[in-house]
């Protein structure tokens, strides 16, 4: 009994198969289904050149789109079955390649609609397969030396191969593009849960490879020198940053009561100065000449709030949570302002307080801040960009530079890099929420955030609300 296969191209870049079973009186329900060539599960069609199930199709796409590098702790010959396939992702990807899955049929941007509609498996050499499995290909795509991203020949982006399960189907989350899906595991879920109820879809919007890294075997790396190219790129980023104190006056005479309008005007002047510094910073970036005026304008328009938030939480935090916090103690909101404080304002307040605690705990260096800022600016999730591939290449470059920097400066903090990177989508989420906060509520919002962070870093909603109407320290 053999099926005749008719094919039909679908929107996700795969070929769906329709089997007309020729048998002696057997119905479709009685006939054995086609089995996935990777794990033996029920196949749903011809995906990327071979008969496979939805699970293996999605796994292969995620692995290729997100440039994942896995590791096998055994002999690289683990059993692949429906029940065992999640235990070793290295062997699962290896079998996908060995069976002929065509990675070139996946669009580089991860969007629906494959680039290559050819039917049938592809053969690749052992050398090419090795380059894919070790991650050498995408490291070179990022424009960095091959030796930069490993220790003693091992990949630092390797996957934990035991105890990591996708479940029945991985949760779809967005990275680089809203169409990409990533599988969650306990490690990334831990970071997700730290961020006061952030929806998954907004939380992982633009991180290209963090999830592959977060799945890696996190271990202290040997102390080493920062690779020369990374050192050069970091130095260029730091040199582009204006580290001088903010020029806006923040000192108020004792006994003077600040009004809502005065505090709002002060916040506007601060925002103006910070925005001007971001514009100047962009023009001093080493890759500025590579950006078109259209892309530069779109990137600035989309990220300026995030850049201001990031700088306020790091290099200007002493002024923001010191001098400006002192000014807010002289502002007492009215009952009307307190009663009208919105849920969006409350959400932003809680998240900013939490993020302040996180940055305070990490003690982010100027070099790490400069890398974070460049990575955040070089987002590709914006409509109308003219050179997405160039932006992605630049983003990857500074992504790996930041990782290299974290491993160099903090060899005994293997989780530091993903912790730092997970702050970026939270900043993006907060910036998006700020748009919904009425302007007249901003003085009250910043009073709550700055006052709570200055005097009681561990406070959240209850203590914060209690300090809004006075200049008293919560708990006193």
Secondary structure as GFF3:
##gff-version 3
##sequence-region A 1 476
A	DSSP	beta_strand	2	9	.	.	.	ID=ss1
A	DSSP	beta_strand	15	22	.	.	.	ID=ss2
A	DSSP	beta_strand	45	47	.	.	.	ID=ss3
A	DSSP	beta_strand	50	52	.	.	.	ID=ss4
A	DSSP	alpha_helix	54	65	.	.	.	ID=ss5
A	DSSP	alpha_helix	89	98	.	.	.	ID=ss6
A	DSSP	three_ten_helix	103	105	.	.	.	ID=ss7
A	DSSP	alpha_helix	126	134	.	.	.	ID=ss8
A	DSSP	alpha_helix	136	141	.	.	.	ID=ss9
A	DSSP	three_ten_helix	146	149	.	.	.	ID=ss10
A	DSSP	beta_strand	150	151	.	.	.	ID=ss11
A	DSSP	beta_strand	154	155	.	.	.	ID=ss12
A	DSSP	alpha_helix	186	194	.	.	.	ID=ss13
A	DSSP	alpha_helix	200	203	.	.	.	ID=ss14
A	DSSP	alpha_helix	210	214	.	.	.	ID=ss15
A	DSSP	alpha_helix	228	240	.	.	.	ID=ss16
A	DSSP	alpha_helix	260	284	.	.	.	ID=ss17
A	DSSP	three_ten_helix	288	290	.	.	.	ID=ss18
A	DSSP	alpha_helix	293	313	.	.	.	ID=ss19
A	DSSP	alpha_helix	317	318	.	.	.	ID=ss20
A	DSSP	pi_helix	319	323	.	.	.	ID=ss21
A	DSSP	alpha_helix	324	328	.	.	.	ID=ss22
A	DSSP	alpha_helix	335	339	.	.	.	ID=ss23
A	DSSP	alpha_helix	343	362	.	.	.	ID=ss24
A	DSSP	alpha_helix	366	377	.	.	.	ID=ss25
A	DSSP	alpha_helix	388	409	.	.	.	ID=ss26
A	DSSP	alpha_helix	416	434	.	.	.	ID=ss27
A	DSSP	three_ten_helix	439	441	.	.	.	ID=ss28
A	DSSP	alpha_helix	442	455	.	.	.	ID=ss29
A	DSSP	alpha_helix	461	466	.	.	.	ID=ss30
###
